[in-house]
Amino acid sequence: MTGELWWVPSVIVFGAVLALVALIVMLAGRRRRQREGVADAEAADLARTASIGLVRADDVIQAATDELGFAIAQFGEKATGDFAAALAVSRRQLGDAFSVQQKLDDAMPDSAAERRRWSEQIIELTAEATARLDEQTRDFDAKRGMELDAPRRLDQLSRRLDRVADRLKSGAASLDRLGRTYDAPALAPIIGNVARAKGALDEARSAADVAADRLERGATEPVGEQMREAERGLFLATRLLDAIETGEDELHIGHAGLVTALDAAETELAEARALRDRHEEADTSADLNQVIAEAGRVLGELRDPTRLSHPSVDLARLRDAMDGLDVMRSAARNRQLRLENARTALGGALLAARSQITLTRDFITGHRGRVGAAARTRLAEAERQLALAEAEADPVTALDAARRAMTLGTDAEALAHYDAA
């Protein structure tokens, strides 16, 4: 019996495998259907958004067409050229969007990916078309607002023009006053500002007069461009006159800084003269005197009350002169310090050299027949260097000689001990 049912386990295993495969296929199909359902839902949402965008874009274009007609009647074709061009582009984009929509509406079945891609194209086209026309409409709404408010703004503009015109005299007076203290290069950035401001004001006044005349006659021509032109001229004139005041402040600040620098330079020059007068080296005193003379000449010229100033240039010139003086003063101080240090060390060096030479001479004398020429030669040179050190007026040179005498005396002693050993 057992042998006859050998196939039963295999059937059970095979059945389990088939059940598992069926389960997997069923789950995969369910997930696929879920994904397809999500994709279809997303495509449907995009299609609805695209449809709404088409309707809105069509309405906006129709409204913009009417708006353009009103704008041409009010502002003229030249002023509305950009509006007309924008409308033409938006119409072409709307036509392209309707063509894509036709693909969505035809009887041919489309995949979810195709429907989503076409809907995105429609949304993009209609959004661009709508935004372009909205911008143009806002611009002309602003222009109409300017036209409606033109009488009040023109009155304010006229008063501002009068106030800035009054500043022309004070600007000219400031330039005259500055010209008595500062040279032409210093005033170059602002010297022509009054004339340029007057020209800008004249152009602004002319544009404002045209606008006022149109308003007074009740003309249909717009005045917004003339108002903007007048405001641009007013702004330029104001900026030019402000620059005179700012330039005057900067020149005065620069001049004050120059005066402070000159006072400090006088102090440094006095210190340099004192260093020159007490310095022990004639060459160094002569070099120092040369830069002192140059710095003094520059200071004298910059202090001249009849001279027109250029603060930044004058300060740079003074700085160059004082930099040269500082370099020479530093070198002179170092040389003077070296002399003083050498003078302090010289006494000890001479004493040490004398002692070493005496010690070596006594040793050689005590071993006269045994010490050779090398030790005696070094001792003779040591004595010669010591004599030079004692006779030298320059403490630095004397110190060097004394140290050489000490070294030679030490070498002579070492050779003498070697010979005598």
C-alpha positions as CSV (number, residue, x, y, z in Angstrom):
1,M,0.0,0.0,0.0
2,T,2.8,2.3,0.9
3,G,4.6,1.6,-2.4
4,E,1.5,2.3,-4.4
5,L,1.1,5.9,-2.9
6,W,4.6,7.0,-3.4
7,W,3.4,9.8,-5.7
8,V,1.2,11.5,-3.1
9,P,3.9,13.7,-1.5
10,S,5.0,14.9,-4.9
11,V,1.5,15.9,-5.8
12,I,1.2,17.8,-2.5
13,V,4.4,19.7,-3.1
14,F,3.5,20.4,-6.7
15,G,0.1,21.7,-5.6
16,A,1.7,24.0,-2.9
17,V,4.0,25.4,-5.5
18,L,1.2,26.1,-7.9
19,A,-0.8,27.8,-5.1
20,L,2.2,30.0,-4.2
21,V,2.7,31.0,-7.9
22,A,-0.9,31.8,-8.2
23,L,-0.8,34.0,-5.1
24,I,2.3,35.8,-6.4
25,V,0.6,36.4,-9.8
26,M,-2.6,37.6,-8.1
27,L,-0.6,40.1,-5.8
28,A,1.4,41.4,-8.7
29,G,-1.7,42.0,-10.7
30,R,-3.3,43.8,-7.8
31,R,-0.2,46.1,-7.4
32,R,-0.2,46.7,-11.2
33,R,-3.8,47.6,-11.2
34,Q,-3.2,49.9,-8.2
35,R,-0.4,51.7,-10.0
36,E,-2.4,52.0,-13.1
37,G,-5.3,53.4,-11.0
38,V,-3.0,56.0,-9.4
39,A,-1.5,57.0,-12.8
40,D,-5.0,57.3,-14.3
41,A,-6.1,59.4,-11.3
42,E,-3.0,61.7,-11.7
43,A,-3.6,62.0,-15.4
44,A,-7.2,62.8,-14.8
45,D,-6.3,65.6,-12.3
46,L,-3.8,67.0,-14.8
47,A,-6.4,66.9,-17.5
48,R,-8.9,68.8,-15.4
49,T,-6.2,71.4,-14.5
50,A,-5.3,71.8,-18.2
51,S,-8.9,72.2,-19.1
52,I,-9.3,75.0,-16.5
53,G,-6.2,76.7,-17.8
54,L,-7.5,76.6,-21.3
55,V,-10.7,78.3,-20.3
56,R,-9.0,80.9,-18.3
57,A,-6.4,81.6,-21.0
58,D,-9.1,82.0,-23.6
59,D,-11.0,84.4,-21.4
60,V,-7.9,86.4,-20.6
61,I,-7.0,86.7,-24.3
62,Q,-10.5,87.9,-25.2
63,A,-10.3,90.5,-22.4
64,A,-6.8,91.5,-23.5
65,T,-8.1,92.0,-27.0
66,D,-10.7,94.5,-25.7
67,E,-8.1,96.0,-23.4
68,L,-5.7,96.6,-26.3
69,G,-8.4,98.4,-28.3
70,F,-9.0,100.7,-25.3
71,A,-5.2,101.3,-24.9
72,I,-4.7,102.1,-28.6
73,A,-7.5,104.7,-28.4
74,Q,-6.0,106.3,-25.3
75,F,-2.2,106.0,-25.8
76,G,-1.8,105.4,-29.5
77,E,-0.4,102.4,-31.5
78,K,3.2,103.3,-30.8
79,A,2.8,103.2,-27.0
80,T,0.9,99.9,-27.3
81,G,3.3,98.1,-29.6
82,D,4.6,95.8,-26.9
83,F,1.1,95.0,-25.8
84,A,0.1,94.0,-29.3
85,A,3.2,91.8,-29.7
86,A,2.5,90.0,-26.4
87,L,-1.1,89.4,-27.4
88,A,0.0,87.8,-30.7
89,V,2.4,85.5,-28.9
90,S,-0.2,84.5,-26.3
91,R,-2.7,83.7,-29.1
92,R,-0.2,81.4,-30.8
93,Q,0.4,79.6,-27.5
94,L,-3.3,79.2,-26.9
95,G,-3.8,77.8,-30.4
96,D,-1.0,75.2,-29.7
97,A,-2.7,74.4,-26.4
98,F,-6.0,73.7,-28.1
99,S,-4.2,71.4,-30.6
100,V,-2.8,69.4,-27.8
101,Q,-6.2,69.3,-26.1
102,Q,-7.6,67.8,-29.3
103,K,-5.2,64.9,-29.0
104,L,-6.7,64.2,-25.5
105,D,-10.2,64.4,-26.8
106,D,-9.9,62.2,-29.9
107,A,-11.3,58.7,-30.1
108,M,-7.9,57.0,-30.1
109,P,-7.0,55.4,-26.7
110,D,-4.0,57.1,-25.1
111,S,-1.7,55.8,-22.4
112,A,-1.7,57.5,-19.0
113,A,1.9,58.7,-19.7
114,E,0.8,60.4,-22.9
115,R,-2.2,62.0,-21.3
116,R,0.0,63.3,-18.5
117,R,2.6,64.7,-20.9
118,W,0.0,66.4,-23.1
119,S,-1.8,67.9,-20.1
120,E,1.5,69.3,-18.7
121,Q,2.2,70.9,-22.2
122,I,-1.3,72.6,-22.1
123,I,-0.7,73.8,-18.5
124,E,2.7,75.3,-19.4
125,L,1.4,77.0,-22.6
126,T,-1.7,78.5,-21.0
127,A,0.2,79.7,-17.9
128,E,2.8,81.5,-20.0
129,A,0.1,83.1,-22.2
130,T,-1.9,84.2,-19.2
131,A,1.1,85.6,-17.3
132,R,2.3,87.6,-20.3
133,L,-1.0,89.3,-20.8
134,D,-1.5,89.9,-17.1
135,E,1.8,91.8,-16.9
136,Q,0.8,94.0,-19.9
137,T,-2.6,94.7,-18.4
138,R,-1.1,95.7,-15.1
139,D,1.3,98.0,-16.9
140,F,-1.5,99.8,-18.7
141,D,-3.6,99.9,-15.5
142,A,-0.6,101.7,-13.9
143,K,-0.4,104.1,-16.9
144,R,-4.1,104.9,-16.6
145,G,-3.7,105.5,-12.9
146,M,-0.9,107.9,-13.7
147,E,-3.0,109.7,-16.2
148,L,-5.9,110.0,-13.8
149,D,-3.6,111.4,-11.1
150,A,-1.6,113.5,-13.5
151,P,-2.9,117.0,-12.3
152,R,-2.0,116.4,-8.7
153,R,1.4,114.9,-9.5
154,L,2.2,117.6,-12.0
155,D,1.5,120.2,-9.3
156,Q,3.9,118.5,-6.9
157,L,6.5,118.1,-9.6
158,S,6.4,121.8,-10.4
159,R,7.0,122.7,-6.8
160,R,9.9,120.3,-6.6
161,L,11.4,121.7,-9.8
162,D,11.2,125.2,-8.2
163,R,13.0,124.0,-5.0
164,V,15.8,122.3,-7.0
165,A,16.2,125.4,-9.2
166,D,16.7,127.5,-6.1
167,R,19.6,125.2,-5.2
168,L,21.5,126.1,-8.4
169,K,22.7,129.4,-6.9
170,S,23.9,127.8,-3.7
171,G,25.7,125.1,-5.7
172,A,27.5,127.7,-7.8
173,A,28.4,129.6,-4.7
174,S,29.9,126.5,-3.1
175,L,32.0,125.8,-6.2
176,D,33.3,129.4,-6.2
177,R,34.2,129.1,-2.5
178,L,35.9,125.7,-3.0
179,G,37.8,127.2,-5.9
180,R,39.6,129.6,-3.6
181,T,41.0,126.7,-1.5
182,Y,41.3,123.7,-3.8
183,D,42.9,123.2,-7.2
184,A,41.1,122.3,-10.4
185,P,42.0,118.5,-10.3
186,A,40.5,118.3,-6.8
187,L,37.3,119.9,-8.0
188,A,37.1,118.0,-11.4
189,P,34.5,115.5,-10.3
190,I,32.0,118.2,-9.4
191,I,33.1,121.4,-11.3
192,G,30.5,121.0,-14.1
193,N,27.6,119.8,-11.9
194,V,25.8,123.2,-11.8
195,A,25.7,123.5,-15.6
196,R,24.7,119.9,-16.0
197,A,22.0,120.2,-13.3
198,K,20.6,123.3,-15.0
199,G,20.4,121.5,-18.3
200,A,18.6,118.6,-16.7
201,L,16.2,121.0,-15.0
202,D,15.5,122.8,-18.3
203,E,14.6,119.5,-20.0
204,A,12.4,118.5,-17.0
205,R,10.7,121.9,-17.1
206,S,10.0,121.6,-20.8
207,A,8.5,118.1,-20.4
208,A,6.4,119.3,-17.5
209,D,5.2,122.3,-19.6
210,V,4.1,119.9,-22.4
211,A,2.1,117.8,-19.9
212,A,0.6,120.9,-18.3
213,D,-0.5,122.3,-21.7
214,R,-2.2,119.0,-22.7
215,L,-4.0,118.8,-19.4
216,E,-5.1,122.5,-19.7
217,R,-6.4,121.9,-23.2
218,G,-8.2,118.7,-22.2
219,A,-6.3,116.9,-25.0
220,T,-6.6,113.2,-25.4
221,E,-2.9,112.6,-25.7
222,P,-1.4,110.9,-22.7
223,V,1.0,112.8,-20.4
224,G,2.5,109.9,-18.5
225,E,5.7,109.8,-20.6
226,Q,6.3,113.5,-20.2
227,M,5.8,113.2,-16.5
228,R,8.3,110.4,-16.3
229,E,10.8,112.4,-18.4
230,A,10.3,115.4,-16.1
231,E,10.9,113.3,-13.0
232,R,14.0,111.8,-14.6
233,G,15.5,115.2,-15.2
234,L,14.5,116.3,-11.7
235,F,16.2,113.2,-10.2
236,L,19.4,113.9,-12.2
237,A,19.6,117.5,-11.3
238,T,19.1,116.7,-7.6
239,R,21.8,114.0,-7.7
240,L,24.3,116.5,-9.3
241,L,23.6,119.2,-6.7
242,D,23.8,116.6,-3.9
243,A,27.2,115.6,-5.3
244,I,28.5,119.1,-4.8
245,E,27.6,119.1,-1.1
246,T,29.0,115.7,-0.6
247,G,32.2,116.6,-2.5
248,E,32.6,119.7,-0.4
249,D,32.4,117.7,2.8
250,E,34.9,115.1,1.5
251,L,37.4,117.9,0.5
252,H,37.1,119.6,3.9
253,I,37.6,116.2,5.7
254,G,40.6,115.5,3.5
255,H,42.1,118.9,4.2
256,A,41.6,118.5,7.9
257,G,43.4,115.2,7.7
258,L,46.2,116.8,5.8
259,V,46.7,119.5,8.4
260,T,46.9,116.9,11.1
261,A,49.4,114.9,9.1
262,L,51.5,118.1,8.6
263,D,51.6,118.8,12.3
264,A,52.7,115.2,13.0
265,A,55.4,115.6,10.2
266,E,56.7,118.7,11.9
267,T,57.3,116.8,15.1
268,E,59.0,114.0,13.3
269,L,61.2,116.5,11.4
270,A,62.3,118.1,14.7
271,E,63.2,114.6,16.1
272,A,65.2,113.9,12.9
273,R,67.1,117.2,13.2
274,A,68.0,116.4,16.8
275,L,69.2,112.9,15.8
276,R,71.3,114.4,13.0
277,D,72.9,117.0,15.3
278,R,74.0,114.4,18.0
279,H,75.0,111.6,15.6
280,E,78.7,110.7,15.7
281,E,79.1,109.6,12.1
282,A,79.6,112.4,9.7
283,D,78.4,110.3,6.6
284,T,75.2,109.3,8.4
285,S,74.6,112.9,9.5
286,A,75.0,114.1,5.9
287,D,72.6,111.4,4.6
288,L,70.1,112.3,7.3
289,N,70.5,116.0,6.5
290,Q,69.6,115.4,2.9
291,V,66.3,113.7,3.6
292,I,65.5,116.3,6.3
293,A,66.0,119.0,3.7
294,E,63.7,117.3,1.2
295,A,61.0,116.6,3.8
296,G,61.3,120.2,5.0
297,R,60.9,121.5,1.4
298,V,57.7,119.4,0.9
299,L,56.3,120.6,4.2
300,G,57.0,124.2,3.4
301,E,55.3,123.9,0.0
302,L,52.2,122.2,1.6
303,R,52.0,124.8,4.3
304,D,52.1,127.7,1.8
305,P,48.8,129.6,2.5
306,T,48.6,130.9,-1.1
307,R,48.8,127.5,-2.6
308,L,45.6,125.7,-3.8
309,S,45.3,122.3,-2.3
310,H,44.5,118.8,-3.5
311,P,44.1,116.9,-0.2
312,S,44.5,113.4,-1.4
313,V,47.4,114.2,-3.7
314,D,49.1,116.4,-1.1
315,L,48.7,113.7,1.6
316,A,50.3,111.1,-0.7
317,R,53.2,113.5,-1.5
318,L,53.7,114.1,2.2
319,R,53.6,110.4,3.0
320,D,56.3,109.7,0.4
321,A,58.6,112.4,1.9
322,M,58.1,111.2,5.4
323,D,58.6,107.5,4.4
324,G,62.0,108.4,3.1
325,L,62.8,110.3,6.3
326,D,61.6,107.4,8.4
327,V,63.9,105.0,6.6
328,M,66.9,107.2,7.1
329,R,66.1,107.9,10.7
330,S,65.8,104.2,11.4
331,A,69.1,103.5,9.8
332,A,70.7,106.4,11.7
333,R,69.3,105.2,15.0
334,N,70.6,101.7,14.4
335,R,74.1,103.0,13.6
336,Q,74.1,105.3,16.6
337,L,72.9,102.4,18.8
338,R,75.7,100.2,17.4
339,L,78.3,102.9,18.2
340,E,77.0,103.2,21.8
341,N,76.9,99.4,22.2
342,A,80.5,99.1,20.8
343,R,81.7,101.9,23.1
344,T,80.2,100.0,26.1
345,A,81.8,96.7,25.1
346,L,85.2,98.2,24.0
347,G,86.6,98.6,27.5
348,G,86.1,95.0,28.4
349,A,87.4,93.8,25.1
350,L,90.6,95.8,25.4
351,L,91.1,94.6,28.9
352,A,90.6,91.0,27.9
353,A,92.9,91.3,24.9
354,R,95.7,92.9,27.0
355,S,95.4,90.2,29.6
356,Q,95.5,87.4,27.0
357,I,98.5,88.9,25.2
358,T,100.4,89.4,28.5
359,L,99.7,85.9,29.5
360,T,100.8,84.5,26.2
361,R,104.0,86.7,26.1
362,D,105.0,85.5,29.6
363,F,104.5,81.9,28.6
364,I,106.7,82.2,25.5
365,T,109.3,84.1,27.4
366,G,109.4,81.3,30.0
367,H,109.8,78.6,27.3
368,R,111.9,80.7,24.9
369,G,113.8,77.9,23.2
370,R,110.9,75.6,22.8
371,V,108.1,77.8,21.3
372,G,108.1,78.0,17.5
373,A,107.5,80.7,14.9
374,A,103.8,80.1,14.5
375,A,102.9,81.0,18.0
376,R,105.2,84.0,18.0
377,T,103.7,85.2,14.7
378,R,100.2,85.1,16.0
379,L,101.3,86.9,19.2
380,A,102.9,89.7,17.1
381,E,99.7,90.1,15.1
382,A,97.6,90.1,18.3
383,E,99.8,92.9,19.6
384,R,99.4,94.8,16.3
385,Q,95.6,94.5,16.4
386,L,95.6,95.7,20.0
387,A,97.6,98.7,19.1
388,L,95.1,99.5,16.3
389,A,92.2,99.1,18.6
390,E,93.7,101.4,21.2
391,A,94.4,104.1,18.5
392,E,91.1,103.8,16.6
393,A,88.5,106.6,17.2
394,D,85.6,104.6,15.8
395,P,84.4,102.3,18.7
396,V,82.9,99.8,16.3
397,T,86.2,99.4,14.4
398,A,88.1,99.4,17.6
399,L,85.9,96.7,19.1
400,D,86.4,94.5,16.0
401,A,90.2,95.0,16.3
402,A,90.2,94.2,20.0
403,R,88.3,91.0,19.5
404,R,90.7,90.0,16.7
405,A,93.6,90.6,19.1
406,M,91.9,88.4,21.7
407,T,91.4,85.6,19.2
408,L,95.0,85.8,17.9
409,G,96.4,85.9,21.5
410,T,94.3,82.8,22.4
411,D,95.5,80.9,19.3
412,A,99.1,81.9,20.0
413,E,98.9,80.6,23.6
414,A,97.4,77.3,22.3
415,L,100.3,76.9,19.8
416,A,102.9,77.8,22.4
417,H,101.6,75.2,24.8
418,Y,101.7,72.6,22.0
419,D,105.3,73.4,21.2
420,A,106.4,73.4,24.9
421,A,104.7,70.1,25.6
